[in-house]
Amino acid sequence: MTTSTTIATHFRDVHFGGNWTWVNLRDTLKDVTMEEALHQREGFNTIAMLAFHINYFVDAVLKVLEGGPLDAHDKFSFTHPPIDNEADWQRLLDKMWSDAERFATLVEQLPDDRLHTDMADPKYGTWYRNLTGIIEHSHYHLGQIVILKKLLREG
C-alpha cells in the first residue's frame, strides 16, 4: 500500500467510519436535526458551523487536487449558506460526503514522491503536511461536534 493510499484511507475513516477512535462524521451527524445543527450555545460554534468549517478546507484542497488554485480564507470558513429547512441541512451534509469521497479518490492517485513537494505555495508546506493536517483538523472538530451534540441532548 502506498502512503497516498494510506492517507486516503485515514481520511475516509474520519468521514465514514473505521478509524481507531470508532467515531466518524457521518455516523455522528446522521441523526442531527436542522434545529440541533443550528442551536447556538453561548460561547460555542453551532454543529452546522463546524460541519461547514471542516468541509470548507476539504473543498479548498479538493480544488487544488483537481488542478485549480488554493483559494481559502479563514474569515469565510465558518459562514455556511443559509439553512432554512431540513433539505438545506441535508444538502450541506451530502456535499460533505460527496467532497470527501472525491478528495480521497484523488489523494489515492497522488504519486508518493509528490507528497513531499509543496502544495500550491511553499508557505503552505508539503502535500503530506496538508493532507494529514486536514485529517487532524477533521478529528479535532468532530470531537467538538460530539460534545455539542451530547450537551444539546442532555439539556
C-alpha positions in Angstrom: 0.0 0.0 0.0 1.3 3.4 -0.9 1.5 6.3 1.5 -1.1 8.2 -0.6 -3.5 5.3 -0.3 -2.9 5.1 3.5 -3.7 8.8 3.8 -6.8 8.5 1.7 -8.0 5.6 3.8 -7.4 7.5 7.0 -9.3 10.5 5.5 -12.2 8.3 4.6 -12.2 6.7 8.1 -12.8 10.0 9.8 -15.6 10.8 7.5 -17.3 7.4 7.1 -16.0 5.1 9.8 -13.3 2.5 10.6 -10.8 4.8 12.3 -9.0 4.0 15.5 -11.4 6.1 17.6 -14.5 4.5 16.3 -16.1 7.9 15.9 -16.8 9.4 12.4 -18.6 12.4 10.9 -21.3 10.5 9.0 -22.5 8.5 12.0 -22.2 11.4 14.3 -24.2 13.7 12.1 -26.8 11.3 10.6 -29.4 11.9 13.3 -28.7 15.6 13.9 -31.7 17.7 13.0 -31.6 21.1 11.5 -32.7 22.6 14.8 -29.9 20.9 16.6 -27.4 21.8 13.9 -28.3 25.5 14.2 -28.7 25.6 18.0 -26.4 28.3 19.3 -24.9 27.6 22.7 -23.3 30.7 24.2 -19.6 30.8 23.5 -19.7 27.8 21.1 -19.9 27.4 17.3 -23.0 25.5 16.1 -22.8 22.0 14.8 -23.7 23.4 11.3 -20.8 25.9 11.5 -18.4 23.2 12.5 -19.6 20.8 9.7 -19.3 23.6 7.1 -15.9 24.6 8.5 -14.5 21.1 8.2 -15.7 20.8 4.6 -14.6 24.3 3.7 -11.0 23.3 3.9 -11.6 19.9 2.3 -13.3 21.7 -0.6 -10.4 24.1 -0.9 -7.7 21.4 -1.1 -10.0 19.3 -3.4 -9.9 22.1 -5.9 -6.1 22.1 -5.8 -6.1 18.3 -6.2 -8.3 18.9 -9.3 -5.7 21.3 -10.7 -7.1 24.7 -9.5 -5.6 27.3 -7.3 -5.8 27.3 -3.5 -8.4 29.8 -2.5 -9.4 29.6 1.1 -9.8 32.2 3.7 -10.3 31.6 7.4 -12.7 34.5 7.6 -15.2 32.7 5.4 -14.7 29.2 6.9 -17.5 29.4 9.5 -20.0 31.2 7.3 -22.2 28.5 5.9 -25.0 29.1 3.4 -28.5 29.7 4.8 -30.1 26.6 6.4 -33.8 27.3 6.4 -35.1 23.7 6.4 -34.1 20.1 6.7 -33.4 19.9 3.0 -30.8 22.7 3.3 -29.1 20.9 6.2 -29.1 17.6 4.2 -27.6 19.4 1.2 -24.7 20.6 3.4 -24.2 17.0 4.6 -24.5 15.5 1.2 -21.8 17.9 -0.1 -19.6 16.9 2.8 -19.9 13.2 1.9 -19.5 13.8 -1.9 -16.5 16.1 -1.5 -14.9 13.6 1.0 -15.1 10.7 -1.4 -13.8 12.8 -4.4 -11.0 14.1 -2.1 -10.0 10.6 -1.0 -10.1 9.2 -4.6 -7.8 12.0 -5.8 -5.4 11.5 -2.9 -5.1 7.8 -3.7 -4.0 8.8 -7.2 -1.1 11.1 -6.0 2.3 9.6 -6.5 4.1 9.2 -3.2 7.0 11.2 -4.4 4.7 14.2 -4.8 3.7 14.1 -1.1 7.0 15.8 -0.1 6.6 18.7 -2.6 4.9 22.0 -1.8 1.2 22.2 -2.2 0.1 25.3 -4.1 2.8 27.6 -2.5 5.8 26.9 -0.3 4.3 28.9 2.5 1.7 26.2 3.0 4.1 23.3 3.2 4.1 19.9 1.6 1.2 17.9 0.3 1.9 15.4 3.1 1.6 18.1 5.8 -1.6 19.5 4.3 -3.3 16.1 3.8 -2.5 14.8 7.2 -3.4 18.3 8.6 -6.9 18.0 7.1 -7.4 14.7 8.8 -6.2 16.1 12.2 -8.4 19.2 11.7 -11.4 17.0 10.9 -10.9 14.9 14.0 -10.5 18.0 16.2 -13.8 19.5 15.1 -15.5 16.1 15.1 -14.7 16.0 18.8 -16.4 19.4 19.3 -19.4 18.2 17.4 -19.7 15.1 19.6 -19.6 17.2 22.7 -22.1 19.8 21.4 -24.5 17.0 20.4 -24.2 15.5 23.8 -24.8 18.8 25.5 -27.8 19.5 23.3 -29.4 16.2 24.0 -28.8 16.1 27.8 -30.3 19.5 28.2 
